[in-house]
Amino acid sequence: MPSASTAGMPPIPSGSTGPAGPETAYPTGPVVRIRLDLGYDGTDFSGWAAQPGRRTVEGELTAALGTVLRLAEPPRLVVAGRTDAGVHARGQVVHVDVPVEAWQRVPGRSERPPERALVVRLRSVLAPDLVVHRATVAPPGFDARFAATSRRYAYRICDEPAALDPLRRHDTVVLDGPLDVVRMTGAATDLLGLRDFAAFCRRREGATTVRTLVAYTWSRDADGIVVGTVVADAFCHSMVRALVGAVVPVGLGRAPIDFPAAVLAARTRDPRVKVMPAHGLCLEEVTYPPDDELADRVRTARAVRTPPST
């Protein structure tokens, strides 16, 4: 019979090192894959990715997990979406492969299940601007990055500087307006679909810039803040902030409504498109398919995509 600490854990064959892959496997021994749901205020972080001498989300979380789990070497994290310096997250997702022995001893002398005990113990070692909301044993086939079906971001703009709530200054960009959200949504709609977003991405050697933009809309919230909602299967480096930068001139009346579509069609970076400040951006949600479709989703996400011919 399973112990209380292993109840609900997927069976792991003796000697298994968990899902294969250079980003996830430990050198030896059985592991269990843990999904972490977390949020952070990106103001004082130099982005997600660990960097020597800099405070990063990955660096802080890796160190905390190593301490709490008493690991001989730092765990390797796989994240749903890497965020740049200053970008926030409410709905970030990470997976980490943890040695079964370390997972079983997380509760210590408490009667908490490992999932709850890990969240409690991480809270005691992490700074307040990084919070792990949930820890769960991941279903077979789960991959925080490749199993995701969509990422949803929000971008906040105050177009009346005197009206800015000073308590929101770290997550809201101030512009002299006014912005026309109807025109902005009209311009954004022309970008939807499976496209090559090279004009909105920073080039990375060997990386594709083909993405499926599912939704891109603009509206005003109850406080009059202009909020952009951007949803895609995935995003390349700086893509969301460049998409915002292409639509803002339309909202200000400084560019025609077809300007973003023209930039997209050119497939090259346009100096008229400003990459907007990082602090207005927040990763709100990452979605995944049902458990029995995870493996298929991973295979699809890893496949090379090409945009439809025009």
N, C-alpha and C positions, 0 to 999 in steps of 0.2 A: 504494500500500500504506500502511496506517496506521502511524504511528510507534509506538514502544514506549509512549509516554506517552498515546496515544489508543486503543490496542488495547482492545477490549471496550466502548468508549464508544458509545452509540446514535448513529446518524447525525444530524447537525444541519444543516438546510438553511442555506445562506449567508444571513446577515442575520437569522436567526431570533432572537427574544428569548426563546425558551423558552415554557413554559406560561403562558397568559394569566392575569391576576389581579392586583389591586392589591398583594397581599401578597408577590408572588414575582418580578415581572419587573424586569430592569435597564432603564435608559433605552434603550440601543442595544446592538447586537452580539450574536453568538451566545453562548448559555450552555449549561451542562450542569448538571443537577440532581443534587445530592449528598445522600445520606442519611447522617446521623450518628447513631450509637447511643452514648449517654452515661449517666453516672451522677454523682450528687453528694450530698454531705453538706449538707443544707439549713440546718444550724445557724447559719452566719454569713452566709446570704443573705437578702435581703428578698424572697424569692420568685423566680419565673421572670421576670416581666415587667420590662423596663427602666424605671427610675425615676430622675429626676435626683437626684444626690447620694447615691444608695444603691447598695450592692453587690448586684447581682442576677445570676442565672445567664445570662439573655439578654445583659445588658450585658457580662459577662466573656467570654462565648463570641463575641459579635459583635466585640469589640475584638481578641481573639486571632486570629480568622479574617481580619480586616482587615489585621493585621500580617503574618501568615504568607503570605497571598495577595497582599499589596502592592496592595490595592484603593484606588482613588481616593475611594471613599465606602463607608460601612459596609454590609455585606451585610444583607439582610432574612431573618430566620429564621422558619420556620413550625414550631410545636411540636405534638406529639401531645396534650399535656395541660399546661396552665399549673398550676404548683404554687404554693401560698401560702408566705409566709415561714415558715421552719422545717421545711417538708415535704421529705423526702428522695426520691431516685430511684435505682433500679438499672437500670431499663429504659426510660429516656426516649428518644424519637426526634424528630429534627429534620430538616427538609430546607432546603437553601439552594441558590439558583441562582447559579452561579459563572461568570464569563466564561471561555470556552474557553481563551483565551490564558493567563489566570492559572492555570487548572487544569493546563495542559501544563507550566508552569514550576515547579510545586511541587517535583518531585524535585531541582531544581538540578543539581549535578554528580554526584549519587548515582545508583545503578542501581535504586533502589527504584521501584516503580510509584507513581503519584500517590496512590492510596488509602492505601498504607502510609506514604508520605512525609508526608502530611498529618497522620496520627495521631502520628507521631514528632515532627513540628515543633510541633504543638499542645501536646504534653506538655512541651515546653521553655519555653512561655510561660504556661501555665495553672497556677494554684495547685493544690496536692494534693487539695483538696476538690471538684474538678471534673475528671472524666476522660472523654475521648472514647475509647471502646473500639474503634469501627470507623468507617470512612468508605468508602462504596461509591457507585458510579454508580447512581442510581435507575432502575428500569425505567420505560418510558413510562406515563403516567397516575398515577404515584405522588404522593401528597400525604400528608405526615406526619399532618395533622389529619383530613382528610375521608376518606381511604382506610382509616383504622383501623377494625377490626371490634370491638375490645374493648380496655378498659384494666383491668388488674388491680392493685389496691392491697392492702397488708397494714397492719394496725394492731396494735401491740404494747402489752400491758398487763401489768404486774406487780401481782398482787393480794396479795402478801405483801411489804411494803416491806423487811423485814430481809433478804429473799432476793435483792434486786436486785443484779445484776452491775454494779459501778460503771463498767465499760468500756462498758456499753450505756445509760448514763443519757441520752445524746442521742437515742436512738431508741425509748425505752420509757417509757410513762407509768406512774406509780405511783398505785395506788388502794388504800384499805383495803377488803379483800374479806371473805370469799371470793366469787368470781364463779362462777355456775353456767353452764357453757358449753352444756349441753344445753338449758336454758331460753332462753339467748341465741340459739342456732341456731333453735329453734322459733319464737321471735318474729321473727327475721330472715326466715325462709322465707315468712312472710305478705306480705312486701314485693316478692317476685319478680314479674317480668313487665313488660309495657309499661304504664307508669303515669305520672300527672302527679305529680312529686315536688316540687311547689311548697312543701309543708310542710317540706322539707329543703334548700331552696335559698335563697340570698340573691337577691332580685329584681334583675334587670337589664333596663332598658328595651329592649323589642323581642326579648328572648331567651326561648326556649321552656324550660319545665321538664319536658317530656316525655322520658323516658328508658326504656330497657329494662334492668332489673336482671337479670342472667343468673345470678349466684350470690352468696350471702351466707351464710357459715358461720363458726363459732367452734370453736376447739380449743385444746389445750395442747401446747406443743412439749416437747422432751426436757428442757428446763430448767424446766418448769412455767410458762412465760410463756403468757398467754392471747393468742392470735393470731386476729384477724378477717381473713377474706379476702373482698374485695368486688370483683365483676366486673360491668361494664356496658358497653354500647356506647359510652357517653360519660357524663360527670358535669358537673353545673353547679356553680357556685361554692359551696364549703363543704359540698357534698352528702355526701361520704364521712364527714366528721367529725360531721355531724349524724346520719347513719344510725347511727354508733357511739354517739352520745350518747342515741339513742332506745332502744337495746338494753341499755346498761349498767345502767339502773335495774331492768330485768327480771332481769338476772344477779345483782344485789345483793338481789333479793327486795323491792324497794321499789315495783314496778309490776307489774300483771298481764301475762301473756304476750301479750295482744292489744293492749297499749298502743301499740306502734309502728304497727300496722295502723290503729288509731283515729286516730292523728295523720295518717297518710297520707290517710285518707278525708276528713279535715277540710279538706285543701288550704290550710292556713294555718299559719304558724309558731306553735309552741306553746312558751310560756316554760318549760315543764317539760323541754324537750329541750335539753340543754347541748351546744353545739358543742365537741367535745373538743380538747385541746391538739394543736398542729400537729406537734410533734416525734415523736409516735408513729406517724405516717403515712409510708408509702413507696410510690411508684409502682414496682411490680415488673416489669410487662410490658405492652407494647402489641402487639397482633396485627394482621396484615394478610392479605387474601385472596391467592390465586394471582395472578401478574402479569397474566394475561389477564382478570381480574375487577376490576382496580383502578378502571378508568374507571366501571364500573357502580356500584361501591361509593361513589365520590365523588358520583355523581348521587343515590344513595339517601340518603346522609348529609346532603346539602344540602336535601333535601325536607322540608317541614313535616310533622311527625308529630302525630297525635292519639291519645289513649288510647282504648281501647274503652269504650263507654258502659256505665254501671253501673246 
